[in-house]
């Protein structure tokens, strides 16, 4: 079985993003013409895309929660509930 390269993985993620994911409040016809921004990880208020670029997350309270990403104390509390 052939392992895909990072470049192949990223291109597949970008293709699948425009093919299968609806982004609310986004004009999808315009969005499909651009290279999608795919976030791979986040810590605190910093997000990292699949190419290693970092961004400050200024809108996490709109879509995730007001506490940021991957806060250990919150992760532990959430895991205890399961």
JOPEZI-V835441 format. One record per residue. N is the residue number from 1. RES is the residue in three letters. OMEGA is omega in radians with two decimals (999 if undefined). Layout:
BEGIN
n;res;omega
N;RES;OMEGA
N;RES;OMEGA
END
This chain:
BEGIN
n;res;omega
1;UNK;-3.10
2;UNK;3.07
3;UNK;3.10
4;UNK;3.12
5;UNK;3.08
6;UNK;-3.14
7;UNK;3.11
8;UNK;3.12
9;UNK;-3.12
10;UNK;3.11
11;UNK;3.10
12;UNK;3.09
13;UNK;3.13
14;UNK;3.11
15;UNK;-3.12
16;UNK;3.11
17;UNK;-3.11
18;UNK;-3.10
19;UNK;-2.94
20;UNK;-3.01
21;UNK;3.03
22;UNK;3.13
23;UNK;-3.10
24;UNK;3.09
25;UNK;3.13
26;UNK;3.03
27;UNK;-2.98
28;UNK;3.11
29;UNK;3.09
30;UNK;-3.11
31;UNK;-3.09
32;UNK;3.13
33;UNK;-3.08
34;UNK;2.97
35;UNK;-3.08
36;UNK;3.02
37;UNK;-3.10
38;UNK;3.14
39;UNK;-3.12
40;UNK;-3.14
41;UNK;3.10
42;UNK;3.07
43;UNK;-3.05
44;UNK;3.11
45;UNK;-3.13
46;UNK;3.06
47;UNK;3.11
48;UNK;3.13
49;UNK;-3.06
50;UNK;3.09
51;UNK;3.11
52;UNK;3.09
53;UNK;-3.12
54;UNK;-3.12
55;UNK;2.98
56;UNK;-3.12
57;UNK;3.14
58;UNK;-3.09
59;UNK;-3.10
60;UNK;-3.14
61;UNK;3.10
62;UNK;-2.97
63;UNK;3.13
64;UNK;3.08
65;UNK;-3.06
66;UNK;-3.05
67;UNK;-3.14
68;UNK;-3.02
69;UNK;3.00
70;UNK;3.02
71;UNK;-3.02
72;UNK;-3.11
73;UNK;3.10
74;UNK;3.11
75;UNK;-3.14
76;UNK;3.13
77;UNK;3.11
78;UNK;3.14
79;UNK;3.12
80;UNK;-3.11
81;UNK;-3.11
82;UNK;999
END
